Amino acid sequence: GMLRIMADGSAANARHKGGAWSARKGNKLGTVSGGGGLRTRKDGITHDIQKKEQAPYTGPAEELKQYEFERAARNG
């Protein structure tokens, strides 16, 4: 089977209470899906992923990479 690992992220400005400074706060989402769990749609070309594990993550991208590889190993 095929194992898929996907990641996405976004950032938003966060302002300190009563303060003038702001900082970018990043959120990331990692998705791992195993080889099974694909459903072929009626067009016969496109597939929907039926079984996936998603986890939010806040931290450096390099740590997210290690975290996702560990989750992928647990998923086969």
N, C-alpha and C positions, 0 to 999 in steps of 0.2 A: 504494500500500500504506500501511499504518498503521505508525507507529513508536511503540513504547511505551518509556517511561522510568520506572523504579520505583526507589525507595530505601527502605531500612529501617535502623534502628539500634538499638543497645542500649548500656547502660552497666553497669559493674560497679565495685564498690569495690576499690581496690588498696591494700594496706598496705605501707609501707616496711619493708625488712628490719630487724628488731629495733626499729623505731620505733613510736610510738604513733599517728602521723597516718595518715590514709588519703585517697585522692583518687579521684574518679570518672574512670574511663577509658572512653572511648567508641569503639565500633566501628560502622562503617557498611558497608552492602552496596548497591552500585548495580547495576541490571540494565537492559540495553538489548536490545530484541528488534525485529527488522525486520518488515515487512509480510508477508513469506512465512513459512512455517514454522508455520502454524496447522493443527491437525488437528481436525475436527469429531467430537465423540464420538457414540456411538450414539443418545443422546437427541436429537440434532439441534440442540440449543440451546447447549450448553457447548462451549468450544473449549480445547484444550490447546496451549500454546506449545511447539513442537518445537525451535526454534532461538533461543538467547539467549546473551548474553555477560554474565557476572557478574564483578565485581571488588570485592574488599574495599578499604576506605578508612579510614584513621585521620587525622583532621584536622577542621578547622572545616566546618560544614555549607555555608557559602557557597563554600568551595573544592570541595566535593563537587559542588555544583550546576554549577560551571564545568567540572569534569572530566567529568561526565555529558553536558553539552551537546556537548563536544568528541567524546566517544565516539559520541554520537548522530549527529553530522555525518558521521563516518567510516562509519556504518552506513546512510547514506542519509537 
